[in-house]
Amino acid sequence: MPSLSYRQPRLVLEKGGRNVSERQIKDLQQDLRRLGYLKSGIDGKFGNLTQRAVKSLQHDLLYNDGKSTGNDGSAPVMVLDYNRKRVVDVTGIVDQDIVACVSDMLEDPDFPLLPKADNPKRENNMIANKIAGMSSQKVPIPFLMAILKQESGMKHFLEPSPGDEDSYITIGLDTNSSLKHIITSRGYGLGQYTLFHHPPKPEEIEDFILNVGKNLTKAINELKYKFDYFVNGDTSGTRADDRQVEYGNGPLRICKYAIENPRYLKNCKQCLENASVEEIRVGVTPFYEGCSHRFQITQYYKKQVYHDVPVRKNIGCDWPYAMRRYNGSGVNSYHYQVRVLKHVLVI
């Protein structure tokens, strides 16, 4: 049962507010985390992330009817059903009406809550060691690890810093809207497998959100799927333009080594080290030779210059293109590609 220490007559929690204890804010943050609205931080400070989480919850209480914006089915409940005319606007302020909504959500067994780890560092270390010792004939493990590094920092659960109590599942909140409190999708755990409905279904919690092995399997399958169907397809949506310019539409190249070679799908770091390097500059460097689009700062990527980036076309396989498509398309996917290539060198 929730403690709801912040459920008190006339108590209001807001950014810059007074007469509220650190414990009350931490309890609020914990509830926002397990309900899937706060990205991170159970630190007792009502900052920008907590304010945005409250706005996200208020928005869902007004509009979330359980339907998915993707193709992953509907949520098990409709968040707006918990409103009961108590929340009327998106303010970022926690009054006792929204606290009552939170209480109803937490106490409803049909509303799945996100899991946490008692010892997240130990859990994450065990996961990292297991992945490092893996071998695969399906995808290159070094590229997979680099993707997981980019997606979640190789952490299935958050590891709290001093003063923080957040050891809940790692979650990514996508806000592809002009209003940044509107969460359009969520990525969960190690591989940040994405769901477009909220809350997740109980079977999704038990499957890939809580089960690290299944979360990893989904990441492997997704990477292989992008390699097979989104690098060299017949339509603009199923091919990688950078690959088409640099290698044409010839057969997919799974590895420069033959399958019987012990370096098959394993020697990625050495291949990248041998590829030479280049500098990527925002506003200057095109996505690929002859492209009219250039790297630009986005809401997700603020870096101005990337130094010592392995030259993609010199690597000798199509995984650099596949892992870019793992992230989608457009400018963000090219930032993503650069970062993952650099991660392969240090994993």
N, C-alpha and C positions, 0 to 999 in steps of 0.2 A: 504494500500500500504506500502511496506517496506521502511524504511528510508534510509537504505544502506549508512550510513555516511562513511563507509569504501570504497565506490565506488568512487575513485579519481584517476586521471591519475598517473601511476607509483607507487602508494601506495602498499606496501607489508606488510602483517601481518604474523609474525612467532614467534616461541618460542625464547625468548631472543632478539627480534627485538626492534628497536628504532623508534622514530619519529611517533609514533602511540598513540592516546589518549586512555584513559580508556573507554571513551564513545564509541569509534569505536570498541574496542574489545568486549564490552558488546553487542553492536548491532550485531556483528558477532555471538557471543555466542547465543543470542536470536534466530537468524535465524537458526543456527545449531540445536537448541532445537526444534523449531517448525517443522523443516524438519525431525526430528527423528534421528539425528546423534550424538548429545551430550547427555550424560547421565544426567548430572547435572552441575550447576554452571554458573550463569550470573554475574560474579564478576569482570570483567575487567582485569583478569590475563590470559595471554596466556600460560597455563601450559600443563601438559601431557595429561589431558582429552580433552582439546580443540585441541591439536595437533592430537590426535588420531581421534577425530571427523572429522577433516579436511581430514585426510587420508581415513577414511571410506567413506566420500562423494566422494573423488577422485576415490576410487575403484569402487563405484557404477556408477559414470559417465562413467567409462571405461567398466564395465562388467554387470551391473544390467539390465537384459532384462525383468524384471517384473515377471519372473517365480518363483514359490514357490519351496523351497527345502523340503516342507512337503506336506500335503494333503489339504491345505486350499485355493486352487485356486490361480489365478494370481493377481498381483497388477493392479490398474486401469491405470497406465502409466508405461512406461519404462524409468528409470532414465537416461540410456545412451542416450536417445533421446535429452536430454538437453545439451549434450556435444558439438556437432557440431564441433568436432576436436579441441576444445580449451584446453582440459586437456589431456596431453599425458603421465603423470607419477604420481605415488603416492609419494608425497614429504612432506606433512604436512605443506606446505607453501601456503599462500593465496595471489595469484597475481590477477591482474584484469581480467584475463581470467576465473578463477574459480568464481570470484565475478559476472561476467556476467551470468554464469550458475546458480548461486544462485538466481540472480534477475529473470531470466526466470522461475525458479521453483516456486518462491514465487508469481509471477504474473499470473501463470497459474491456473485458477479455477478448473482444473481437477486434480491438485496435492493437496490432502487433507493435511491440516496442523494440528498439534497436539494442543489440547485446553489447556487453563490455567484458573486459578481461581483468582478472584479479592481479595478474602479473604480466602486463603487456610487453615489457622488454624481453622477458623470457620467451613468451609466445612468439614474438617477432624474430628473435634470434634463431629459434628452432625452425621457423619457416624459411628464413634466409639460408640457413645451412642445408636444409633439405633441397631447396631449389638449386643451390650451387653444385650439389652432387648429382643432379638429374642428368640424364641423357635423353635425346629424343631423335627419332627419325622423321618427325613431323615438322618441327620448327627449330630454329637455332636457339639454344638456351641463352647464349650471351645477349642476343637481341631481345628475347623475352624478359630477361632480368633488367635490361636497360629500360624497357617499356614500363615495367613495374616500378622501377626507380622514379621515372617521370610521373607515373600515375599516382603513386601513393607514398613515395619515399621508401618503398619496400616494407611498408608497415601496414599490417592488417588491422592493428589496433593502435590508437594514439598512445604515445608515451608522454605522460604529463611532466612538465617542468616543475621546479619547486613552487609551491603555492597554488598549483593547478591540480585538479582532481579528475581530469578527463582521460579515461582509459577506454572510451567507447570505440566502436568500430569506426575506422577511417571512412569519412564520407565526403564526396565532392558534390557541391550544389551548383548546377548550371543555371544561369539567369540570363538566358538569351532573349531579353526583353528590355525595352527602354526603362522600365521600372525594375530596379535591381533586386527588389524584394520578392518578385514573382519567380519562384523556382520552377523551371521547366523540365528538369530531370535531375536525377541523383545517381552518382556512382558509388558503389559500395566496396569496401575492403581493399585487399591487395591489388586486384586487377581493375578496380573501379568499374565493374560491370554495371551498365546503366539501366535504370528503370524510369519510365515516363509516367507511371502512375504512383500515387502516394495515398495512404501508406502501402508498404509492400505486403504481399500476401503471407500468411503464416508459413506456407511451404517454401516461399522464397527466403524467409529468415532462416529456416532450418537447412535449406539447401546451400546456396552459394554465399549467403551473407555470413552465416555462422561457420559453415564448413569451408575451411581454407582450401582443402584439396579440390573441392568442386569449384570454388572461386577461381583457382589456378587453372583448372581444366577449361573453364569458360574463356579465360584469357588466351590459352593455347589455341582453342578452337576458333576464336574470333580472329586471331592473327593469321592462322592458316586460311580461314575463309577470305580474309582481305587479300592474301597472296593469290589465291586461286581465282577470285572473281572481281577484284577491284584494281588490278594492275594493268591487265592487258585485255580488257573486255571490248565489246563491239560498239558500245555507246559511250558518250561523254561521261556519264555517271559511273561507268564501270571500268574506267581506265585511268591511269595516272599520267597526266600530261608530261611531267618531268621525265618519266621513263620513255614515253613515246618519242620525245625529242632526242633523248640521249642514246636510246637503243632501238627505236622503232617498235614494230609490233611483232617481233620474232618470238619464238617459244620462250616461256618463262624459264628463268635460270635459278634453280633452287640452291645450287652451290657450285663453286668453281672446282671442287674436288669430287671425284667419283664416290659413289655410295660405299664402296668397300674400303675407301681410304679412311684411316682413323681420324683424320682432320675434318671429315664430312660433317657439316653443320656445327662445328665446334671451334674452328680456327678464326672466328670472326674478329677478335681483337687484333690479331696479327694482320689480317686482311685490311683492316681499317688503318693500321699503322703504316702499311705499305702503300696506301692510296694517295699520299701527299695531302696537304692541308690548304685551306683557303680562309679568307676573312669574310664574314657576312656583316654588312652594314645596313641598318635600317634607313630606308629612303633612297638607297643607292643600289644594292644588290638585287637583281631580278630573281624570280623564283627559279628560273632556268634560262639558258641562253636563248635570246630572242623573245622572251616573255615581256609583255608590257607591264605586268604587275611586279611590284617590288615589296620587299619586306617592310612592314609598317608596325608601329606600336599598336597593340590592341589592349582590351581590358584584361586579358589573360597574360600577355607578354609585354614587358616594359623595357627589356634589354635593348640597348642601342647598337652594340657591337658584339659579335661572337668571334672569338679568336680560335685559330687552330682547329677548324672544322674539317674532318675527313672529306675529301672530294667524292661525292656520291657516285659519280659515273665511273670512278676508278676502282670501285670495290669488287665488282665481278659477280654480283648476284642481284636478285630483285627484292631482297628483304628491306633495304632502305626505302623503297617505294611502298611496299606493303605496310610497313609500320607507320608511314605517313598516313596512309588511308585508314589505319586503325583509329586515327584521330579525326577522320573525315576528309575535308577538302578546304581550300581557301588558305588565307594567310596564316591562320592559327596552325594549320597542319604543317606548314613549312617551318614555322618556329619549333613545333613539336619534333619534326624530323631532325633538325639541327641538334636539339638538346639530347635526343635519344642516341644519335651518332656519337656525341661526346660522352654520354654515359657508358657506351660500350667500351670505351677506352679505359675506364677506371673501375668497372664492376669487378 
